Amino acid sequence: MTLELEWQKAEQERQEDTHQHEPPEVEFGFYNQVQQGDVDAVQENLRSGLYRQIAMRVRLSDDLVQNFRYHCIVCLSMVSRFCIEGGMPGEQAYRMSDFYIRKIDTATTIDQVEKLHDDACMDYVKRMQQRKIKQVCSKPVSLCLNYIYSHMHEKISTEELATEVHLHPSYLSRLFREQMGCTLHDYILDQKIQSAKRMLQFSDRSYAEIANLLAFSSQSHFIQVFSRKVGVTPKQFREAEFRSKLMRGEQE
C-alpha cells in the first residue's frame, strides 16, 4: 500500500472513530523506558511501528512529511522532559533535542524523519544508561523546589511543603534527601544564603533588613547561619566583594 493510500485509510478510520483519540505524547509507551535506560524495551517499542501508526492517524498537518515532523518534534520534547526529570542535565537534553530537531527540519522523506526519530530515542536511552540514576518520584521534589524558589522571602517549614505536595512530612523529607542528597531544611537555608550573597554583593541593605527579607528569626540568626555556610561573616564577605570590585575597576 502506498503512503497516500495508507494516509487516506487512516483518515477514514479517524473520521469513523467515535472515541476521542489520545494525544501522541500520551500514547508513546517508551517515555518511562527511556527514563530508565531500558534499551531492549525501547528497541521493541520502535520496532512495533507505533510512532508511524500515531503519525498516520493523528493529523497535525495536511502535508504527510510535515505531519511526521510535527509528531517527531512533539515526541523529542516530551522525551527531553522525562530525561531531565530522570536526572539528565537540562543543558545536555536540550542540546540533543536541538541537534535532532535541526536535522528533522531538513528531512525530505518520511523514512528520513522516522530514522531520525528512532536514532534520537536510542541516543537518549544510551545517555540515560550512562547516568545510572536511581528511580524515585521526582514530581513532589520538583514542586517543592518551585515553591521554595517562589517563597524565598517567607518562613518555609517541612510541614507546609508536605501540605503543598500532599505527602506526609516524614516521607517528603526522606524522598527529598534521596533525590537531592541533603535535608530539606539544609536546602532551604542554602537557597536563602545564596540570595543573601547576591544582596550583599549588589545592594547596601543592612544585615537586619536582609534577615527580615529572607525570613530568618533574627539578625544574629542570619549572621550565624551565613558564617557557618560561607565560612566568613556577612561583613567580611561584603568587604571582600567591595575590594574585588575596586581591584577590577583599577585594572580596567
Secondary structure as UniProt FT lines:
FT   HELIX           3..16
FT   HELIX           24..27
FT   TURN            29..30
FT   HELIX           31..36
FT   HELIX           39..47
FT   TURN            48..49
FT   HELIX           50..57
FT   HELIX           64..85
FT   TURN            86..87
FT   HELIX           90..106
FT   HELIX           110..131
FT   HELIX           139..150
FT   TURN            151..153
FT   HELIX           158..165
FT   HELIX           169..180
FT   HELIX           184..202
FT   HELIX           207..213
FT   TURN            214..215
FT   HELIX           219..230
FT   HELIX           234..251
//
